Structure formats: structure tokens, C-alpha cells
Amino acid sequence: MKQIILLSAVLVSLFTSCTPQPAAPSGPTFDEVVTTRRSIRNYDATKTISEAEVRQLLTTTQEAPSWANGQPTKYYVAMTPEKVQAVQELIGDFNKRNVQGAPVLMVSTFENTKSGFFNGQATNEIGEGWGAYDNGVSNAYLVLAARAMGFDTLIMGMRNSDALRTLFNIPESETIMAVISLGYRAAEPNRPGRRPLEEIVTFY
């Protein structure tokens, strides 16, 4: 009897291992993330985003490279209706209309004299431009990671930096770069055209 039970167990194990198992759900490919990311100006106001999701997004964003791994970029996140509305009032009427319905607005900054500096001195003629460069790389990671999570974004350069600095108590040692909306698209946008590769690349 014991031999029969043992044989049955072995057969069940073999059958289970040979039976095709359903594939684990996978996220979008990198190409899908890149080709479906758009600057969204029409958000679905019925959908929300949790603080945990924003934390996950920004944790991924921290993988962005920076000068000497200085990580100069910082984010100030408005999530409460009152704070979101306050930021909306500081990005101009055009952008305010564009981000209606977006549940999250983030102010992106970088710490001065960090990227591109050594012992307080600029290492080349770019100077603080390297801080802006690293901030842009970080923001690029953010918008792509957001799309991979199913979110949509809009990077906005029109903003009242002085008022935003007061609203979020941002120190003078940081440069305010952009405001970024985070939400869900309400409609599928068109894909803008791209310049021919020959206009932007030179091979030698």
C-alpha cells in the first residue's frame, strides 16, 4: 500500500511539473512605455493616486544617474485638494486648465553647487547647468516610470517660482525647475511628429 501511495505522489508531481502554468502578468515593455508616454493636458478627475503609489514612483526615480551620484533633485508633492489647488493658482491660466483633474502636482528642484562643482568651485564652464541637466534626467525617469505604472504626466515650465518657494518652504539653496502633474489621461492624445534622424545625428 505504501508503495502505491508513493508511486501516486510521484506521478502527481510529474504531471504537475509538465502541465503548462499560466504566465505571470508582466508590465509594458520599455518600447511601449516610451511610445505611449505623452504630455497629457486632459485628466480623468474620477481617478486618484495614493501616497504609497507616489512613493513607489519616486523610489524608482531615484535610480536616475547624477554627477558623482550627488542626487541633487528634490520633489515637493501636493496631494491634498487644498495644496493641489494652491499650486494650480501658481502655474498660469493655460497650465491650470491643462491639469484640471490631475490628483497630484509635484515641484521639481535641484540643490545648487552640487552637480558640476568640486569644493564649491565649478569644474567646467557649464556650472549650475549640470544641476539642471541632472534634474532633467531625474524628471525623465519620473515620467517614464509613471507611464510604466499606468499614470500620465505633464512637465510645466510656466510657474511662479517665488510663490512656490513660499508655499512649500523651499530653501534658497535650491533652484525650482518645473511643476509636474500626475494623473490618468481622460482621452488618447495624438502623437506629435518627430524630426528626421538625419537632422539630429552626425556619424563619423
Z-matrix of the N, CA and C atoms (Angstrom, degrees):
N
C 1 1.465
C 2 1.534 1 110.95
N 3 1.361 2 115.38 1 -42.09
C 4 1.453 3 119.34 2 179.90
C 5 1.523 4 110.92 3 -61.89
N 6 1.361 5 115.39 4 -38.00
C 7 1.463 6 118.87 5 179.64
C 8 1.532 7 111.53 6 -65.28
N 9 1.335 8 116.34 7 -37.39
C 10 1.465 9 120.95 8 179.23
C 11 1.531 10 110.28 9 -66.07
N 12 1.335 11 116.16 10 -43.14
C 13 1.469 12 120.44 11 179.22
C 14 1.522 13 110.38 12 -63.21
N 15 1.357 14 116.46 13 -42.99
C 16 1.453 15 120.99 14 -179.61
C 17 1.526 16 110.68 15 -63.77
N 18 1.344 17 115.97 16 -43.47
C 19 1.459 18 120.46 17 179.27
C 20 1.524 19 111.01 18 -62.74
N 21 1.343 20 116.98 19 -40.45
C 22 1.461 21 121.37 20 178.66
C 23 1.522 22 111.22 21 -62.04
N 24 1.332 23 115.93 22 -41.26
C 25 1.464 24 120.69 23 179.81
C 26 1.520 25 110.95 24 -64.19
N 27 1.342 26 115.68 25 -40.62
C 28 1.464 27 119.84 26 179.76
C 29 1.523 28 110.32 27 -65.15
N 30 1.348 29 116.64 28 -42.69
C 31 1.463 30 120.51 29 -179.91
C 32 1.521 31 111.75 30 -64.17
N 33 1.329 32 116.41 31 -41.37
C 34 1.464 33 120.55 32 177.58
C 35 1.526 34 110.44 33 -61.94
N 36 1.356 35 116.29 34 -42.13
C 37 1.460 36 120.62 35 179.69
C 38 1.518 37 111.08 36 -63.69
N 39 1.319 38 117.11 37 -43.19
C 40 1.462 39 120.91 38 179.35
C 41 1.520 40 111.26 39 -64.77
N 42 1.345 41 116.52 40 -41.45
C 43 1.459 42 120.27 41 -178.91
C 44 1.523 43 111.00 42 -65.17
N 45 1.347 44 115.00 43 -40.66
C 46 1.465 45 119.60 44 -179.44
C 47 1.523 46 111.41 45 -65.48
N 48 1.338 47 116.15 46 -41.58
C 49 1.458 48 119.29 47 -177.53
C 50 1.520 49 111.79 48 -70.24
N 51 1.335 50 117.52 49 -24.78
C 52 1.461 51 120.62 50 -178.64
C 53 1.517 52 112.58 51 -91.44
N 54 1.340 53 117.16 52 -12.69
C 55 1.457 54 120.22 53 -179.76
C 56 1.519 55 110.20 54 -78.07
N 57 1.323 56 118.33 55 125.84
C 58 1.482 57 120.18 56 179.33
C 59 1.520 58 110.60 57 -56.35
N 60 1.314 59 116.25 58 129.66
C 61 1.462 60 121.94 59 178.45
C 62 1.526 61 109.15 60 -96.55
N 63 1.324 62 117.08 61 144.51
C 64 1.462 63 119.00 62 178.84
C 65 1.529 64 110.66 63 -60.72
N 66 1.318 65 116.32 64 137.68
C 67 1.462 66 120.66 65 -179.10
C 68 1.522 67 110.47 66 -66.93
N 69 1.323 68 115.03 67 142.10
C 70 1.467 69 119.79 68 177.28
C 71 1.528 70 108.84 69 -65.31
N 72 1.334 71 116.77 70 140.36
C 73 1.471 72 118.87 71 179.56
C 74 1.524 73 110.59 72 -60.21
N 75 1.299 74 116.34 73 136.74
C 76 1.460 75 120.37 74 -179.68
C 77 1.524 76 109.89 75 -119.94
N 78 1.317 77 114.58 76 155.06
C 79 1.451 78 119.84 77 179.53
C 80 1.517 79 110.75 78 -83.24
N 81 1.317 80 116.83 79 -175.82
C 82 1.458 81 120.40 80 179.86
C 83 1.522 82 111.10 81 -67.52
N 84 1.309 83 116.90 82 152.95
C 85 1.454 84 120.90 83 174.73
C 86 1.525 85 109.02 84 -72.68
N 87 1.334 86 115.83 85 166.55
C 88 1.461 87 118.90 86 179.02
C 89 1.521 88 110.71 87 -62.05
N 90 1.330 89 116.76 88 -41.12
C 91 1.468 90 119.67 89 178.56
C 92 1.525 91 111.10 90 -60.82
N 93 1.334 92 116.56 91 -39.21
C 94 1.469 93 119.76 92 179.00
C 95 1.519 94 110.92 93 -65.96
N 96 1.325 95 116.48 94 -39.34
C 97 1.465 96 120.10 95 177.89
C 98 1.526 97 110.35 96 -61.58
N 99 1.335 98 115.96 97 -47.75
C 100 1.465 99 120.72 98 -176.41
C 101 1.529 100 111.45 99 -66.24
N 102 1.328 101 116.65 100 -42.87
C 103 1.466 102 119.09 101 -173.82
C 104 1.522 103 113.24 102 -80.83
N 105 1.330 104 118.09 103 -16.15
C 106 1.468 105 119.21 104 178.99
C 107 1.522 106 112.49 105 -102.69
N 108 1.340 107 117.72 106 -8.48
C 109 1.466 108 119.29 107 176.65
C 110 1.519 109 109.15 108 -70.60
N 111 1.298 110 115.47 109 132.95
C 112 1.459 111 121.52 110 178.57
C 113 1.532 112 109.39 111 -138.93
N 114 1.313 113 116.27 112 158.82
C 115 1.461 114 121.02 113 169.79
C 116 1.527 115 106.41 114 -80.74
N 117 1.334 116 115.77 115 106.60
C 118 1.464 117 121.23 116 -171.42
C 119 1.525 118 110.61 117 -93.00
N 120 1.329 119 114.74 118 129.49
C 121 1.475 120 121.57 119 -179.94
C 122 1.525 121 111.16 120 -123.01
N 123 1.327 122 116.12 121 26.13
C 124 1.466 123 121.76 122 179.20
C 125 1.521 124 107.96 123 -154.34
N 126 1.344 125 117.24 124 103.00
C 127 1.460 126 122.15 125 -172.11
C 128 1.524 127 113.00 126 -107.24
N 129 1.336 128 114.30 127 150.63
C 130 1.459 129 121.93 128 177.31
C 131 1.526 130 108.38 129 -84.70
N 132 1.321 131 116.67 130 106.61
C 133 1.467 132 121.58 131 -175.44
C 134 1.520 133 112.84 132 -72.51
N 135 1.336 134 118.64 133 -9.92
C 136 1.464 135 120.73 134 -178.85
C 137 1.528 136 112.09 135 -83.84
N 138 1.336 137 117.26 136 -9.56
C 139 1.464 138 120.53 137 -176.11
C 140 1.526 139 110.56 138 -107.78
N 141 1.318 140 115.18 139 140.87
C 142 1.461 141 121.15 140 -178.36
C 143 1.527 142 110.40 141 -118.13
N 144 1.316 143 115.22 142 167.80
C 145 1.457 144 122.63 143 177.11
C 146 1.523 145 107.68 144 -130.70
N 147 1.328 146 117.00 145 134.17
C 148 1.458 147 120.98 146 -176.27
C 149 1.525 148 111.23 147 -85.72
N 150 1.323 149 115.56 148 161.20
C 151 1.468 150 120.10 149 175.87
C 152 1.522 151 110.27 150 -62.12
N 153 1.344 152 116.78 151 -37.43
C 154 1.463 153 120.21 152 178.99
C 155 1.528 154 110.67 153 -60.57
N 156 1.320 155 117.23 154 -38.91
C 157 1.466 156 120.56 155 179.14
C 158 1.523 157 111.21 156 -68.26
N 159 1.325 158 116.81 157 -38.84
C 160 1.468 159 119.86 158 177.73
C 161 1.525 160 110.00 159 -66.25
N 162 1.324 161 116.50 160 -39.73
C 163 1.467 162 120.10 161 177.06
C 164 1.528 163 110.99 162 -61.53
N 165 1.325 164 116.49 163 -43.05
C 166 1.463 165 120.57 164 178.01
C 167 1.531 166 110.58 165 -61.28
N 168 1.326 167 115.83 166 -43.61
C 169 1.462 168 121.22 167 179.02
C 170 1.522 169 111.24 168 -60.54
N 171 1.320 170 117.29 169 -47.68
C 172 1.456 171 120.43 170 -176.25
C 173 1.529 172 111.91 171 -72.90
N 174 1.324 173 117.54 172 -26.93
C 175 1.463 174 120.63 173 173.86
C 176 1.522 175 109.92 174 -64.74
N 177 1.331 176 116.73 175 -41.57
C 178 1.461 177 120.61 176 175.42
C 179 1.521 178 110.48 177 -65.22
N 180 1.322 179 116.69 178 -40.46
C 181 1.461 180 121.65 179 -179.43
C 182 1.527 181 111.39 180 -60.11
N 183 1.327 182 116.79 181 -30.31
C 184 1.470 183 120.70 182 -179.73
C 185 1.521 184 113.48 183 -64.59
N 186 1.323 185 117.67 184 -12.28
C 187 1.463 186 120.48 185 177.60
C 188 1.528 187 112.01 186 -75.64
N 189 1.325 188 117.88 187 -6.53
C 190 1.464 189 121.13 188 -179.58
C 191 1.528 190 110.67 189 -62.08
N 192 1.323 191 117.78 190 141.16
C 193 1.469 192 120.15 191 177.31
C 194 1.520 193 111.21 192 -73.19
N 195 1.321 194 115.84 193 156.37
C 196 1.463 195 121.26 194 176.42
C 197 1.522 196 108.76 195 -153.93
N 198 1.328 197 115.52 196 164.28
C 199 1.469 198 121.91 197 -178.40
C 200 1.526 199 109.92 198 -55.93
N 201 1.347 200 116.96 199 118.69
C 202 1.466 201 123.14 200 179.15
C 203 1.526 202 112.01 201 52.81
N 204 1.329 203 115.64 202 27.68
C 205 1.473 204 121.71 203 -177.34
C 206 1.525 205 111.56 204 54.94
N 207 1.332 206 115.85 205 35.82
C 208 1.461 207 120.05 206 -179.45
C 209 1.518 208 113.73 207 -72.02
N 210 1.334 209 116.81 208 -21.49
C 211 1.465 210 122.30 209 178.20
C 212 1.535 211 111.83 210 48.61
N 213 1.332 212 117.18 211 62.17
C 214 1.464 213 119.90 212 -174.58
C 215 1.524 214 114.66 213 -79.04
N 216 1.334 215 117.93 214 -13.60
C 217 1.464 216 120.14 215 -174.04
C 218 1.523 217 111.71 216 -78.41
N 219 1.328 218 114.85 217 138.92
C 220 1.463 219 121.67 218 175.38
C 221 1.529 220 109.09 219 -129.62
N 222 1.327 221 115.90 220 156.11
C 223 1.461 222 121.27 221 179.31
C 224 1.521 223 110.14 222 -129.50
N 225 1.322 224 115.41 223 134.69
C 226 1.458 225 123.05 224 175.93
C 227 1.526 226 106.06 225 -113.41
N 228 1.335 227 116.12 226 115.80
C 229 1.465 228 121.33 227 -166.62
C 230 1.526 229 111.21 228 -106.69
N 231 1.324 230 115.93 229 120.85
C 232 1.464 231 122.00 230 174.80
C 233 1.523 232 108.29 231 -97.95
N 234 1.350 233 115.87 232 120.83
C 235 1.464 234 120.41 233 -179.04
C 236 1.519 235 113.05 234 -126.84
N 237 1.327 236 117.75 235 -28.28
C 238 1.456 237 119.01 236 177.96
C 239 1.524 238 108.81 237 -72.83
N 240 1.337 239 118.20 238 148.46
C 241 1.476 240 119.81 239 -179.82
C 242 1.523 241 112.72 240 -53.96
N 243 1.342 242 116.80 241 -37.57
C 244 1.459 243 120.54 242 -178.15
C 245 1.540 244 111.12 243 -66.39
N 246 1.329 245 115.76 244 -43.15
C 247 1.466 246 119.45 245 -178.33
C 248 1.524 247 110.42 246 -71.79
N 249 1.327 248 117.30 247 -39.60
C 250 1.462 249 120.48 248 177.88
C 251 1.519 250 110.31 249 -60.68
N 252 1.331 251 116.50 250 -44.42
C 253 1.465 252 120.30 251 179.44
C 254 1.525 253 110.78 252 -64.09
N 255 1.332 254 116.76 253 -37.82
C 256 1.466 255 120.29 254 179.63
C 257 1.527 256 110.57 255 -63.15
N 258 1.327 257 116.78 256 -40.49
C 259 1.466 258 119.98 257 178.15
C 260 1.525 259 110.46 258 -68.23
N 261 1.316 260 116.71 259 -39.14
C 262 1.470 261 120.49 260 179.01
C 263 1.531 262 111.63 261 -56.53
N 264 1.311 263 116.20 262 -34.44
C 265 1.461 264 119.98 263 -179.10
C 266 1.529 265 112.43 264 -72.85
N 267 1.340 266 116.85 265 -9.17
C 268 1.461 267 120.35 266 -174.02
C 269 1.523 268 113.14 267 -113.51
N 270 1.351 269 117.24 268 12.71
C 271 1.464 270 119.79 269 -178.25
C 272 1.528 271 112.49 270 -119.68
N 273 1.315 272 116.86 271 11.75
C 274 1.461 273 120.44 272 178.05
C 275 1.518 274 112.01 273 86.42
N 276 1.330 275 115.75 274 153.13
C 277 1.470 276 120.69 275 -176.22
C 278 1.527 277 112.50 276 -61.73
N 279 1.338 278 117.03 277 -38.13
C 280 1.466 279 120.29 278 -178.62
C 281 1.525 280 111.03 279 -62.35
N 282 1.338 281 115.88 280 -50.99
C 283 1.466 282 119.27 281 179.47
C 284 1.523 283 111.90 282 -68.23
N 285 1.321 284 116.60 283 -34.10
C 286 1.462 285 119.76 284 178.77
C 287 1.518 286 110.48 285 -58.78
N 288 1.323 287 117.15 286 -42.76
C 289 1.471 288 120.20 287 177.17
C 290 1.532 289 110.77 288 -65.70
N 291 1.319 290 116.18 289 -38.00
C 292 1.465 291 119.99 290 -176.86
C 293 1.520 292 113.59 291 -64.68
N 294 1.331 293 117.08 292 -32.26
C 295 1.472 294 119.45 293 -173.12
C 296 1.526 295 113.25 294 -104.31
N 297 1.318 296 117.62 295 10.74
C 298 1.459 297 119.52 296 175.13
C 299 1.531 298 108.38 297 -57.64
N 300 1.316 299 116.62 298 128.78
C 301 1.463 300 120.65 299 179.90
C 302 1.509 301 113.76 300 96.95
N 303 1.319 302 118.44 301 -15.43
C 304 1.467 303 120.78 302 176.54
C 305 1.531 304 108.29 303 -74.92
N 306 1.336 305 118.85 304 124.06
C 307 1.471 306 120.51 305 -175.12
C 308 1.519 307 114.90 306 -79.32
N 309 1.331 308 117.25 307 -12.68
C 310 1.469 309 120.33 308 -176.23
C 311 1.527 310 109.40 309 -134.79
N 312 1.336 311 115.91 310 136.25
C 313 1.458 312 122.25 311 172.49
C 314 1.525 313 107.92 312 -128.85
N 315 1.318 314 116.66 313 131.90
C 316 1.464 315 121.03 314 -177.14
C 317 1.522 316 110.77 315 -122.34
N 318 1.316 317 116.04 316 136.53
C 319 1.461 318 121.49 317 174.51
C 320 1.523 319 107.28 318 -98.37
N 321 1.336 320 116.10 319 125.21
C 322 1.457 321 122.41 320 -177.85
C 323 1.524 322 109.64 321 -103.15
N 324 1.332 323 117.03 322 127.77
C 325 1.465 324 122.12 323 -179.68
C 326 1.530 325 109.91 324 -132.17
N 327 1.337 326 115.59 325 169.55
C 328 1.469 327 118.74 326 169.20
C 329 1.521 328 109.44 327 -137.62
N 330 1.319 329 115.69 328 148.41
C 331 1.458 330 122.51 329 179.43
C 332 1.530 331 109.67 330 -75.01
N 333 1.305 332 116.07 331 130.79
C 334 1.462 333 121.12 332 -178.34
C 335 1.534 334 111.76 333 -70.05
N 336 1.336 335 115.53 334 157.60
C 337 1.468 336 124.94 335 176.51
C 338 1.527 337 112.64 336 49.87
N 339 1.326 338 116.20 337 37.05
C 340 1.457 339 120.10 338 177.52
C 341 1.531 340 109.38 339 -113.30
N 342 1.318 341 117.37 340 -63.89
C 343 1.460 342 120.21 341 175.93
C 344 1.525 343 109.40 342 -78.00
N 345 1.340 344 115.66 343 130.87
C 346 1.462 345 119.80 344 178.75
C 347 1.511 346 114.43 345 85.76
N 348 1.328 347 117.38 346 7.05
C 349 1.461 348 121.16 347 -178.49
C 350 1.530 349 111.16 348 -124.82
N 351 1.316 350 115.57 349 147.89
C 352 1.468 351 121.94 350 174.66
C 353 1.519 352 107.82 351 -136.96
N 354 1.321 353 116.09 352 122.48
C 355 1.467 354 121.53 353 -176.03
C 356 1.526 355 111.63 354 53.35
N 357 1.340 356 114.87 355 39.12
C 358 1.458 357 120.03 356 176.21
C 359 1.512 358 115.10 357 80.44
N 360 1.339 359 117.73 358 -0.01
C 361 1.452 360 121.23 359 -178.65
C 362 1.529 361 110.19 360 -112.44
N 363 1.345 362 116.21 361 138.39
C 364 1.458 363 120.16 362 177.35
C 365 1.519 364 109.47 363 -64.34
N 366 1.329 365 117.07 364 134.62
C 367 1.459 366 120.91 365 -177.07
C 368 1.525 367 112.52 366 -83.60
N 369 1.325 368 117.97 367 -17.91
C 370 1.470 369 120.61 368 173.07
C 371 1.525 370 109.27 369 -155.11
N 372 1.329 371 115.93 370 -174.72
C 373 1.463 372 120.39 371 -171.65
C 374 1.521 373 113.94 372 -69.14
N 375 1.327 374 118.73 373 -12.93
C 376 1.465 375 121.42 374 -178.68
C 377 1.530 376 111.55 375 -71.96
N 378 1.323 377 117.04 376 -32.58
C 379 1.466 378 121.23 377 177.72
C 380 1.514 379 113.35 378 54.84
N 381 1.348 380 116.82 379 -127.98
C 382 1.465 381 121.58 380 -177.25
C 383 1.536 382 112.78 381 -65.40
N 384 1.339 383 114.74 382 -11.30
C 385 1.462 384 117.19 383 176.12
C 386 1.515 385 112.48 384 -58.22
N 387 1.338 386 116.77 385 -27.86
C 388 1.459 387 118.93 386 177.81
C 389 1.524 388 111.68 387 -69.08
N 390 1.312 389 117.96 388 -30.43
C 391 1.463 390 120.17 389 174.99
C 392 1.509 391 110.72 390 -65.81
N 393 1.346 392 116.11 391 -42.85
C 394 1.457 393 120.76 392 176.80
C 395 1.523 394 110.72 393 -64.80
N 396 1.341 395 116.08 394 -38.09
C 397 1.465 396 121.13 395 178.35
C 398 1.533 397 110.21 396 -60.96
N 399 1.340 398 116.44 397 -50.21
C 400 1.460 399 120.19 398 -179.45
C 401 1.528 400 111.10 399 -63.95
N 402 1.330 401 116.16 400 -35.80
C 403 1.464 402 119.65 401 177.20
C 404 1.527 403 110.40 402 -63.54
N 405 1.325 404 116.82 403 -40.55
C 406 1.453 405 120.36 404 178.21
C 407 1.516 406 112.65 405 -64.46
N 408 1.337 407 116.14 406 -39.93
C 409 1.465 408 119.54 407 177.29
C 410 1.527 409 110.01 408 -62.89
N 411 1.336 410 116.44 409 -44.26
C 412 1.463 411 120.45 410 178.72
C 413 1.518 412 111.18 411 -60.35
N 414 1.340 413 116.26 412 -44.10
C 415 1.460 414 119.84 413 179.85
C 416 1.523 415 111.57 414 -65.32
N 417 1.340 416 116.78 415 -33.51
C 418 1.461 417 120.21 416 176.84
C 419 1.522 418 110.42 417 -64.54
N 420 1.327 419 116.44 418 -43.46
C 421 1.467 420 119.93 419 175.16
C 422 1.522 421 110.09 420 -59.37
N 423 1.329 422 116.11 421 -41.15
C 424 1.465 423 120.38 422 -177.59
C 425 1.523 424 111.44 423 -61.78
N 426 1.332 425 117.48 424 -49.70
C 427 1.465 426 119.19 425 -175.05
C 428 1.523 427 111.29 426 -68.81
N 429 1.345 428 117.38 427 -31.87
C 430 1.459 429 119.87 428 178.39
C 431 1.537 430 110.62 429 -74.60
N 432 1.329 431 116.46 430 -42.09
C 433 1.463 432 119.47 431 177.26
C 434 1.525 433 110.60 432 -63.61
N 435 1.339 434 116.24 433 -37.66
C 436 1.465 435 120.36 434 177.79
C 437 1.528 436 110.34 435 -60.92
N 438 1.320 437 116.09 436 -44.07
C 439 1.466 438 119.29 437 -179.83
C 440 1.520 439 111.14 438 -64.82
N 441 1.333 440 117.14 439 -38.23
C 442 1.460 441 120.95 440 178.23
C 443 1.526 442 110.90 441 -62.46
N 444 1.344 443 116.92 442 -28.45
C 445 1.464 444 121.57 443 178.58
C 446 1.525 445 111.89 444 -87.66
N 447 1.331 446 117.14 445 -1.73
C 448 1.461 447 120.69 446 179.34
C 449 1.506 448 114.31 447 94.70
N 450 1.349 449 117.64 448 7.23
C 451 1.455 450 121.92 449 -179.42
C 452 1.530 451 110.81 450 -95.94
N 453 1.321 452 115.14 451 171.13
C 454 1.457 453 121.72 452 177.49
C 455 1.516 454 109.66 453 -131.64
N 456 1.334 455 115.66 454 158.93
C 457 1.460 456 120.74 455 -171.27
C 458 1.525 457 111.72 456 -142.85
N 459 1.319 458 114.38 457 164.25
C 460 1.461 459 122.35 458 170.85
C 461 1.527 460 107.05 459 -147.64
N 462 1.323 461 116.47 460 122.66
C 463 1.462 462 121.66 461 177.09
C 464 1.525 463 108.26 462 -92.09
N 465 1.318 464 116.37 463 125.07
C 466 1.470 465 121.34 464 -174.80
C 467 1.526 466 111.33 465 -121.67
N 468 1.323 467 115.31 466 128.11
C 469 1.457 468 120.60 467 178.83
C 470 1.523 469 113.11 468 -98.60
N 471 1.336 470 117.35 469 -15.03
C 472 1.459 471 121.02 470 177.53
C 473 1.526 472 108.35 471 -83.34
N 474 1.336 473 116.55 472 109.54
C 475 1.464 474 120.47 473 -177.47
C 476 1.511 475 109.73 474 -162.14
N 477 1.320 476 116.23 475 157.23
C 478 1.466 477 122.33 476 177.10
C 479 1.526 478 106.89 477 -92.88
N 480 1.328 479 116.07 478 94.96
C 481 1.458 480 119.77 479 -173.22
C 482 1.529 481 112.44 480 -65.19
N 483 1.318 482 117.38 481 -37.37
C 484 1.468 483 119.58 482 -179.30
C 485 1.529 484 111.17 483 -63.46
N 486 1.332 485 115.85 484 -44.04
C 487 1.462 486 119.38 485 179.84
C 488 1.522 487 111.36 486 -68.97
N 489 1.325 488 116.98 487 -36.71
C 490 1.473 489 119.80 488 177.00
C 491 1.525 490 110.32 489 -65.57
N 492 1.311 491 116.47 490 -37.45
C 493 1.464 492 120.11 491 178.75
C 494 1.528 493 110.44 492 -61.28
N 495 1.328 494 115.78 493 -41.26
C 496 1.464 495 120.13 494 178.50
C 497 1.525 496 110.99 495 -69.75
N 498 1.328 497 117.20 496 -42.45
C 499 1.462 498 121.76 497 -177.30
C 500 1.520 499 111.92 498 -60.54
N 501 1.338 500 116.97 499 -39.98
C 502 1.466 501 120.77 500 -176.08
C 503 1.526 502 112.83 501 -106.38
N 504 1.323 503 116.75 502 5.34
C 505 1.464 504 121.33 503 -179.34
C 506 1.535 505 110.11 504 55.49
N 507 1.320 506 116.39 505 47.45
C 508 1.461 507 122.31 506 -179.76
C 509 1.520 508 109.06 507 -81.66
N 510 1.318 509 118.51 508 125.75
C 511 1.472 510 119.93 509 -176.41
C 512 1.525 511 112.69 510 -67.77
N 513 1.315 512 116.05 511 157.41
C 514 1.458 513 121.91 512 179.16
C 515 1.522 514 111.95 513 -66.05
N 516 1.318 515 117.26 514 -16.90
C 517 1.467 516 121.30 515 179.44
C 518 1.524 517 112.47 516 -76.52
N 519 1.338 518 117.35 517 1.57
C 520 1.453 519 121.67 518 177.14
C 521 1.523 520 110.27 519 -119.42
N 522 1.328 521 116.38 520 143.47
C 523 1.456 522 122.47 521 175.49
C 524 1.524 523 109.08 522 -98.71
N 525 1.326 524 116.15 523 127.05
C 526 1.466 525 120.71 524 178.47
C 527 1.523 526 108.32 525 -83.10
N 528 1.327 527 116.47 526 124.78
C 529 1.459 528 120.94 527 -177.27
C 530 1.524 529 112.57 528 -102.55
N 531 1.335 530 117.29 529 -58.62
C 532 1.468 531 119.02 530 -170.38
C 533 1.518 532 110.67 531 -148.16
N 534 1.322 533 113.83 532 163.27
C 535 1.469 534 121.82 533 168.54
C 536 1.530 535 106.41 534 -111.73
N 537 1.318 536 116.68 535 133.10
C 538 1.462 537 121.67 536 -176.67
C 539 1.527 538 109.44 537 -121.42
N 540 1.314 539 116.39 538 124.47
C 541 1.466 540 120.44 539 176.25
C 542 1.517 541 109.40 540 -87.06
N 543 1.333 542 115.67 541 152.49
C 544 1.463 543 122.17 542 179.48
C 545 1.519 544 108.26 543 -139.20
N 546 1.319 545 116.46 544 125.26
C 547 1.456 546 120.34 545 -179.02
C 548 1.515 547 111.00 546 -174.32
N 549 1.325 548 115.67 547 -153.91
C 550 1.465 549 122.11 548 179.92
C 551 1.528 550 109.38 549 -121.64
N 552 1.317 551 116.53 550 133.59
C 553 1.461 552 120.53 551 179.38
C 554 1.522 553 110.82 552 -63.65
N 555 1.320 554 116.17 553 140.83
C 556 1.466 555 121.32 554 178.25
C 557 1.524 556 111.15 555 -91.32
N 558 1.323 557 117.23 556 -17.01
C 559 1.466 558 121.72 557 179.43
C 560 1.519 559 107.99 558 -154.46
N 561 1.322 560 116.11 559 159.64
C 562 1.453 561 120.76 560 179.07
C 563 1.528 562 110.06 561 -79.85
N 564 1.326 563 117.43 562 121.10
C 565 1.468 564 120.34 563 -179.05
C 566 1.528 565 111.59 564 -82.44
N 567 1.306 566 116.05 565 161.74
C 568 1.456 567 120.89 566 173.21
C 569 1.517 568 110.19 567 -75.79
N 570 1.323 569 115.75 568 155.59
C 571 1.462 570 120.71 569 176.62
C 572 1.518 571 108.80 570 -93.18
N 573 1.330 572 118.24 571 117.48
C 574 1.470 573 119.69 572 177.09
C 575 1.520 574 110.27 573 -65.17
N 576 1.317 575 116.46 574 152.19
C 577 1.454 576 120.52 575 178.76
C 578 1.520 577 111.91 576 -67.96
N 579 1.329 578 116.52 577 161.69
C 580 1.453 579 122.71 578 178.27
C 581 1.531 580 109.03 579 -121.68
N 582 1.309 581 116.42 580 147.27
C 583 1.457 582 121.15 581 178.63
C 584 1.523 583 110.54 582 -64.14
N 585 1.313 584 117.90 583 150.01
C 586 1.463 585 120.06 584 175.04
C 587 1.528 586 110.06 585 -59.45
N 588 1.310 587 116.61 586 143.23
C 589 1.466 588 121.15 587 -178.19
C 590 1.522 589 111.18 588 -56.55
N 591 1.314 590 117.18 589 -34.75
C 592 1.467 591 121.10 590 -177.97
C 593 1.527 592 112.16 591 -62.66
N 594 1.313 593 118.11 592 -21.75
C 595 1.465 594 121.11 593 179.50
C 596 1.510 595 113.83 594 -82.07
N 597 1.324 596 116.90 595 -15.47
C 598 1.471 597 119.05 596 -176.14
C 599 1.526 598 114.10 597 -120.11
N 600 1.331 599 117.05 598 -6.75
C 601 1.472 600 120.06 599 -176.25
C 602 1.518 601 109.64 600 -127.25
N 603 1.337 602 115.19 601 138.22
C 604 1.462 603 121.83 602 172.87
C 605 1.518 604 108.58 603 -124.89
N 606 1.317 605 116.77 604 121.17
C 607 1.462 606 121.84 605 179.46
C 608 1.525 607 109.95 606 -99.79
N 609 1.349 608 115.27 607 142.33
C 610 1.474 609 120.46 608 177.86
C 611 1.521 610 108.80 609 -127.21
